[in-house]
Amino acid sequence: MIDLTRDQLSEIEGYAKAAYPGECCGLLIGTTEGEDSIAITRIVPSRNLAAETRRDRFEIDPQVQFDTMRELRGGGERIVGHYHSHPDHPAHPSDTDAEMAYEPGLIWIITEVTNGAVTETAAFQALQSGGFKTLTINLGP
């Protein structure tokens, strides 16, 4: 399960709408609460470095990732995953996403944007064996 506030969901969906017809992307910062629960504490947006060449890819700026890792060092939070959008495609991991899922355990939040409007947001976890497990999003205040 993923604990996400309504404001965080709104923020992700806002980035997805703004990036349309391209993909948005960014990091999910959070804490692990027990074996099956992750609380997202904040969202770190990133420029999509792949947006200039393709509409069906995302690449988080490595500088954003390094700066975030440095900032989190020694604290209780960590990078627990990332979010991105799927312009005019379902909010489910694509074949491209499966190829890019090289870190088992990471959370993937995907927002579907159809004709410029957000239609669905879903969460997944990359599995050690390949593929993804669907996660429940628990929306808080």
N, C-alpha and C positions, 0 to 999 in steps of 0.2 A: 504494500500500500504506500502511496505517496501522499503526504500532507502538504497541501498547497493552499495559500490564501486566495481569496477572490481577487484581491489586488494584484497578486503575482500572475494569476491566470489572465487577468485583463491586460497586464503589461506584456506578456508573451503574445497574446492575440493581437494587441496593438502593433507590435513589431511585425507580426506576420502580415497584417493588412497593409502596413506602410511599405513593406518590401515587395508586395505583389506587383508584377508577375514573377519576380524572383523569389528566392528563398531567404528567409532571415535565419539567424543562428545566434547562439550564446551559451553560456555556461550556467549550470544549476549548482548552487552552493547549498550545503545542508549538513544535517547530522543524522546518524543512524540511531534509531530508537528500537532496540530489540532486533530480532532476526529478520522480521518481515516489514518493518516500517521505516521509512525515510522521511524526514521533515525538511522541506525546502525552506531555507532561511532567507535567501535572496537570489536574484537573477542578475547575471552579468552579461549585457549584450555585447556582441562582437560584429564587426564588419564581416560580411561573407566574402572571403577572398576568392571563392570560386564563381561568384555571381557575374564577373566580367566575361567569363567564357561559356557558362552553361546555366540553364534555368533549373536543372534537376540535380544540383550538387550543392553542398555547403562545405566550407572550410573555415573553421574558427581561426582568427588571427593568433598566431603563436605568441605574439607579444602580450596580448590580453591574457592568454593562458598562463604564461610565465609570471606576469605581474600578479595575477590572482593567486597562484601557488605561493609566491613569495609572501604576499599579504596574509595568507592563511597559515603559514608555517608556525607551529607551536600552539595553535588554538584548537578549539573543539570542532570547528567547521572544516569541511573539505569539499573538493569538487566531486559531486556525486553523479554528474551526468551533464547532459546538454539538451537544448531544445532547438528545433528548426521547423520550418514550414514546408508544406507540400502544395504548391500552387496548382490548382485544378487536378489534384490527385488525392486519393483517400488518406486519412490520418492513420496509416498503418505503415510499418517499415517496408520500404521498397527493396528491390533486388540490390540497388546501389547501396542502400543503408546496410543491408546484410553483408555486403563486401567490405564496408567501412567499420563494422562492429568488431574491432580487434581487442577491446577491453571488456571481458565478461564482468557482469555486475553493474555496469554503468546504466543509468536511467536515460531513456530517450523519450522526451515529450515532443509529440508531433502535432502540429496544427494544420488542418486542411483549410485552404482558402480557395473558394470557387467564385469565379467572376468578381473578385475583389472583396468578397464577404467571407468571414470566418464561418465555417459550417460544423467543425468538430475539432476537439482537442483530445488526444489520448496519450497514455503513458505505457512504456514498455521497458523491460530490462533485458539487456544482452545476456545470453546464456553461454556457459563454458562450452557446451556441445554445439554451439552455433544456433542461429535463430534468436527468437525473442519470446519472452513471456509477457502477456498482457497484465498490466497493473491497474488497480483501482485508484482513482484520484479522489482523495478525501478533501473536500473544499471546506476550509475554515473561514472565519470572519474576514 
